Amino acid sequence: MPMTLTEGKLRRMKALSNERGVIAAAAMDQRGSLKKSLATARGVDSKQITPQMMSEFKTIVTRVLTPHASAILLDPEYGIEAAAARSKNAGLLLAYELSGYDNSQPGRLPDLLPHVSVKRIVDWGADAVKILLYYTPFEEQSINDIKHAFIERIGAECVTYEIPFFLEFVGYDPKGGDEKGLEFAKNKPAVVKASMQEFSKPQYKVDVLKVEVPVNAEYVEGSSVYKGQRAYTRDEALKHFREAAAIATKPFIYLSAGVSNPEFIESLHMAAEAGTGFSGVLCGRATWKDGMPVYAKQGAAALEAWLQKEGVKNINAVNDAIRASTPWQSKLGLAVKV
C-alpha cells in the first residue's frame, strides 16, 4: 500500500537524495571507535585525542567527500563544524544516540545524547535524525521490549518535527560469540530479516531502514573476498538478499558496518544481482578508514591528500556499485520527479 510523507519529511528526503532519488550518503558519525583508532595509530592513550582533533578529522573528510555524495551523516558532539564544511549538494543527517551502548548490564541498551533533542537537530539544519540500535531477535524479550519502546518514542518525536527518521540496526550475538566468525555468519540472515520485519511496523514511524547486508561476503563461496570457509553458496546468499528485501515495507539502504571497501563493493554487487530494490547506501569507514593512520602520524594535510586520491576513488567505487539502486519514492508508491 502506498505510504504518505508530510511535506516537511518529503522536502528533507529529497535533500538527502541525488537526482535519481537514490541516497548516496557518506557516514562520519563515529566517535568512540574513531578516537580509539586514532590513538592506536598514534601510539598514545585515547585521552590525548582532543575534541579539536576529532572535529578536524571529520571536517576534512566531509569537505573532500561530500562533493561525491548526496548527504553526510555526522554527530552533534564533534561534527557541527564539519556540517558547515559540506558541499552545497549534500544533505545532512545527525546522530541522536550516545556512542556505543550501556555495557553495565546485558542487552546492549541504547541511550540518547543528553544535550540533544529532535528539535535541536532540526535547529542545527539537519535533514534527518539517525539512531543506531544493536538488535537481535534472539535477545531476551524483556530487553527487546525496552528497545521497541525506545524507538517508538523517537519515531513520535520525529513526526512532531516533520523530519525523516533513519533507523540503523546492527546485529549481535547475545551470548558473546564472534560476530565476524563463521557461526554468526550462518545466523546473520535470520537476524537481519527479523530486524527488518520488526522495524517496518507502523508504530515505530521509521522512514528509512539503514540495514546490514544479510550475509557476510567473506563466507560466500566464490565471492571476490571469500576466505575459504563457507556459510552459504552464492545462490543461497542471493536468496537471503531477496528474502530480506521482500520483508521491508519501508525504503532501505545498506550500511558498510566497518568492512573494507572491496568487501562492501562485493556485497553491493550481490544486492544488485539479487534485484533487492535497495535505495542506496550510508557508507562510512569503508571509504575513509585507511586515512586514520595517515592523519594520526602525518597530520591534516596528509589526510587531505590521501582522501583526494584514495578516499574519492573509494566513494566513487561505491557510487558505481549503487547504479542498480531503486529510488526511495518507488517503495512509497510516489512518482520520481527528475
C-alpha positions in Angstrom: 0.0 0.0 0.0 1.4 3.4 -0.9 2.5 5.4 2.1 2.5 9.2 2.6 5.1 11.6 3.9 4.3 15.0 5.2 5.5 18.0 3.2 8.4 18.6 5.7 9.6 15.0 5.6 9.3 14.9 1.8 11.3 18.0 1.3 14.0 16.8 3.6 14.1 13.3 2.0 14.7 15.0 -1.4 17.6 17.0 0.1 19.3 13.7 1.1 19.0 12.1 -2.3 20.6 12.5 -5.7 18.7 13.4 -8.8 17.7 9.8 -9.3 16.0 9.6 -5.9 18.9 7.4 -4.5 20.6 8.0 -1.2 24.3 8.0 -1.8 25.4 9.2 1.6 28.7 9.2 3.4 28.9 8.5 7.2 31.3 10.2 9.6 29.4 10.0 12.9 31.9 7.6 14.6 33.1 8.8 18.0 34.5 6.3 20.5 35.7 3.9 17.8 37.3 6.8 15.8 39.1 8.2 18.9 40.4 4.7 19.8 41.6 4.1 16.2 43.4 7.4 16.0 45.0 6.8 19.4 46.2 3.4 18.4 47.7 4.7 15.2 49.5 7.5 17.0 50.6 5.2 19.8 49.0 7.3 22.6 46.2 7.0 25.1 42.8 7.9 23.7 42.6 10.8 26.2 45.3 12.5 24.1 43.0 12.6 21.1 41.4 16.0 21.6 37.9 17.2 20.6 39.7 19.6 18.2 41.4 16.7 16.5 38.2 14.8 16.2 36.5 17.8 14.7 39.4 18.5 12.3 39.4 14.9 11.0 35.6 14.9 10.4 35.8 18.3 8.7 38.5 17.2 6.3 36.6 14.0 5.4 33.4 15.9 5.0 34.9 18.7 2.8 36.7 16.2 0.5 34.0 13.5 0.1 30.7 15.4 0.1 31.1 16.7 -3.5 30.7 13.0 -4.4 27.8 12.2 -2.0 24.1 13.1 -1.8 24.4 13.5 2.0 26.7 13.2 5.0 25.9 11.6 8.4 27.6 13.4 11.3 27.3 13.7 15.1 26.4 16.7 17.2 29.4 16.2 19.5 32.3 16.7 17.1 30.5 17.2 13.7 28.8 20.6 13.7 31.9 22.3 12.3 32.2 19.6 9.7 28.5 20.0 8.8 29.2 23.6 7.8 32.1 22.5 5.5 29.9 20.1 3.5 29.3 20.6 -0.2 26.1 22.5 -1.1 24.8 19.4 -2.9 24.9 17.3 0.3 22.1 16.9 2.8 22.8 16.4 6.5 21.8 13.6 8.9 22.7 13.9 12.6 23.1 11.1 15.0 20.9 11.3 18.2 22.3 8.4 20.2 25.2 8.2 22.6 28.2 6.5 21.1 28.4 2.8 22.0 25.9 1.2 24.4 25.3 0.6 28.1 27.9 -2.1 29.0 26.9 -2.1 32.7 24.1 -4.6 32.0 23.2 -7.2 29.4 21.4 -6.4 26.2 23.5 -3.5 24.6 20.8 -1.0 25.6 20.9 2.4 23.8 20.7 5.9 25.2 20.4 9.4 23.7 22.8 12.3 23.8 21.6 14.1 26.9 22.0 17.6 25.4 20.3 16.8 22.2 16.6 16.6 21.1 14.9 16.2 17.7 14.0 19.9 17.9 17.7 20.8 18.3 18.7 18.6 15.5 16.2 20.4 13.3 17.5 23.8 14.5 21.1 22.7 13.6 19.9 22.4 10.0 19.7 18.6 9.7 17.5 16.8 7.1 17.2 13.6 9.1 17.6 12.0 12.5 19.6 8.8 12.7 19.6 6.2 15.5 21.9 3.2 15.9 20.4 0.3 17.7 22.1 -3.0 18.5 19.3 -5.5 17.9 18.7 -9.3 17.5 15.5 -11.3 17.7 17.4 -13.8 19.8 17.8 -11.5 22.8 15.6 -11.7 25.9 12.1 -10.4 25.2 12.2 -8.1 28.2 15.3 -6.4 26.7 13.8 -6.1 23.2 10.7 -4.6 24.7 12.8 -1.8 26.1 14.3 -1.2 22.7 10.9 -1.2 21.0 9.6 1.4 23.3 12.8 3.5 22.8 12.3 3.5 19.0 8.6 4.3 19.4 9.4 7.5 21.4 12.0 8.7 18.8 9.6 8.0 15.9 6.9 10.1 17.6 9.4 12.9 18.2 10.4 12.9 14.5 6.8 13.0 13.4 6.2 16.1 15.6 9.1 18.0 13.8 8.4 16.5 10.3 12.0 15.2 10.0 12.8 11.8 8.5 13.8 9.0 10.9 16.6 6.8 9.7 17.0 3.7 11.9 20.2 1.7 11.8 20.2 -1.7 13.4 23.3 -3.8 13.9 23.0 -7.5 14.8 25.0 -9.1 17.6 25.3 -12.4 19.5 23.7 -12.1 22.9 25.8 -15.0 24.1 29.0 -13.0 23.3 30.2 -15.0 20.3 32.5 -13.7 17.5 30.3 -11.6 15.2 32.9 -11.8 12.4 33.1 -15.6 12.7 31.5 -18.4 10.8 28.7 -19.3 13.2 27.4 -15.8 13.4 27.6 -15.5 9.6 25.3 -18.5 9.4 22.8 -16.8 11.8 23.1 -13.3 10.2 20.4 -13.8 7.6 17.8 -14.6 10.3 19.0 -11.6 12.5 18.7 -9.1 9.6 15.4 -10.4 8.2 13.7 -10.4 11.7 15.0 -6.9 12.4 13.8 -5.6 9.0 10.4 -7.1 9.7 10.1 -5.7 13.2 11.0 -2.1 12.4 8.9 -2.0 9.2 5.9 -1.9 11.6 4.0 1.3 11.6 4.2 2.1 15.3 7.9 2.9 15.0 7.4 5.7 12.4 10.7 4.8 10.8 11.1 6.4 7.3 14.3 4.6 6.1 15.8 1.4 7.4 19.6 1.5 7.4 20.4 -2.2 7.3 23.3 -4.6 7.2 23.6 -6.8 4.2 22.1 -10.1 5.2 25.2 -12.2 4.6 28.9 -11.9 5.4 30.6 -11.8 1.9 33.8 -13.3 3.3 31.8 -16.6 3.8 30.1 -16.6 0.4 31.7 -19.3 -1.7 33.2 -17.8 -4.8 32.8 -14.2 -3.8 35.8 -11.9 -4.5 36.6 -11.7 -0.8 35.9 -15.3 0.1 38.3 -16.5 2.9 37.8 -20.3 2.4 35.1 -21.1 4.9 31.6 -21.4 3.5 28.5 -20.3 5.3 26.5 -20.0 2.0 26.8 -20.7 -1.7 26.4 -17.6 -3.9 22.8 -18.8 -4.8 22.0 -19.1 -1.2 23.4 -15.6 -0.5 21.4 -14.1 -3.3 18.2 -15.8 -1.9 18.9 -14.2 1.5 19.2 -10.8 -0.1 15.9 -11.3 -1.9 14.1 -12.6 1.1 15.3 -9.7 3.4 14.3 -7.1 0.7 10.8 -8.6 0.4 10.2 -8.2 4.1 10.8 -4.5 4.2 7.8 -2.2 3.6 10.0 0.9 4.0 12.8 2.2 1.8 16.0 0.6 2.9 19.7 1.4 2.4 22.8 -0.6 3.2 25.4 0.3 5.7 29.1 -0.6 5.4 29.4 -1.8 9.0 33.1 -1.2 9.2 34.1 -3.7 6.5 36.7 -3.0 3.8 35.8 -1.2 0.7 36.3 -4.3 -1.5 34.0 -6.3 0.8 31.3 -3.7 0.8 31.5 -3.3 -3.0 31.2 -7.1 -3.4 28.1 -7.0 -1.1 26.5 -4.3 -3.2 27.2 -6.3 -6.4 25.3 -9.2 -4.8 22.4 -6.9 -3.8 22.2 -5.6 -7.4 22.4 -9.2 -8.8 19.6 -10.3 -6.4 17.4 -7.3 -7.5 16.7 -6.2 -4.0 15.4 -2.7 -4.8 17.6 -1.1 -2.2 17.6 2.7 -2.3 21.2 3.5 -1.7 23.9 3.4 1.0 25.2 5.2 4.0 28.8 4.3 3.7 31.3 5.2 6.5 34.6 3.5 7.3 34.8 1.5 4.0 35.5 4.9 2.3 37.9 6.6 4.7 39.2 4.3 7.4 42.7 3.8 5.9 43.1 7.6 6.3 43.1 7.3 10.1 46.7 6.3 10.4 47.7 8.9 7.8 46.1 11.7 9.9 47.4 10.2 13.2 51.0 10.1 12.0 51.3 12.8 9.4 48.6 15.3 10.1 45.8 17.2 8.4 47.5 18.0 5.1 48.5 14.4 4.5 44.9 13.2 5.3 43.5 15.6 2.8 46.0 14.5 0.1 45.1 10.8 0.8 41.4 11.5 0.7 41.6 13.4 -2.6 43.2 10.3 -4.2 42.1 7.2 -2.3 39.0 8.4 -0.5 37.5 9.8 -3.6 38.4 6.7 -5.5 36.7 4.6 -2.8 33.5 6.7 -2.7 33.2 6.7 -6.5 33.6 2.9 -6.5 30.6 2.8 -4.1 28.7 5.2 -6.4 29.3 2.9 -9.3 28.1 -0.1 -7.3 24.7 1.5 -6.5 23.7 2.3 -10.1 21.2 -0.5 -9.7 19.6 1.2 -6.7 15.8 2.0 -6.7 14.5 5.5 -5.9 13.2 5.6 -2.3 10.0 7.1 -3.8 9.2 3.8 -5.5 9.0 1.9 -2.2 6.4 4.5 -1.1 4.4 4.5 -4.3 5.4 8.0 -5.2 6.4 9.3 -8.6 10.1 10.3 -9.1 10.4 13.8 -10.4 13.8 14.3 -12.1 
